[in-house]
Amino acid sequence: MSDLLLTVEQAAERLGTTARFPRRLIAERRIAFVKIGRHVRIPESALNAYVDGNTVQALRRRRVRYGRAA
């Protein structure tokens, strides 16, 4: 396993949030994490999987023309 382990602060920086958000993800068991003694680390692959799993693709809407007689 050569996966980079990120601190909570590093994970928050990559997500563009405060440290509170990754800590909440850990507390709610919504993201995989590693506990080393009293230290908590998030594998980079788990963070990428979380982002990929929660990415919502944009819808391509067709343009509707109004006022057209049948």
N, C-alpha and C positions, 0 to 999 in steps of 0.2 A: 504494500500500500504506500504509494508515493504521493498521496493526496495532501495538498497544503492545508494545514489546520489554521483557521482564522480566529482571532479573538472576537469577542462580541463587538468591540469598537470597530475593528476592521470590517466585519460583516455589515455593520450599520453604515460605514462609509461607502462601501460598495453598493448598498441599496439606496443610498442617499437619504437616510433617515437618522433619527437619534438612536442611541444605544437601547432605549426602552423597547423599541419595536422587535429587534431580534431576541431580547430577553423574554418578551411576551410570547413569541413564537416557540421558544424553548419551554417555557412554563406550560403552554397549552399543548406541547408535544406535536406541533405542526411542522417541525423541521428536525432532521436528524442532528445529533450533537454528540460530542465525546467529552466525557468527564475524566479529567486527570487530577486526582486529588480533589481539591476544592476549585480547581480551574475548569472552566467550560470553554470548549473550542468547537467551532462549526467547520466541518470539512467543506472545502471549496466546491466539490461536486454536489454536496447536499444543497448548498446555496444556489448553485446553477440550476439544479433540478427544481427547487422551489420556485425560482423565477420562471422557468420554462412551463411549469405546471400551472402557474397563475397568470400567464400571458393570454390576453384576450385579443383575438384577431379582429381587425376592422372589417365591417361589412361593406360590400360594394353595392350601393343602391343604384338601381336604374332610375333614370330621370323620367318623371311623369309629366306629361304635358296636359295642361288643363285647357278647356275651351275648344277642344277639337270635336267637331260634330261627327256623328257616326254615319 
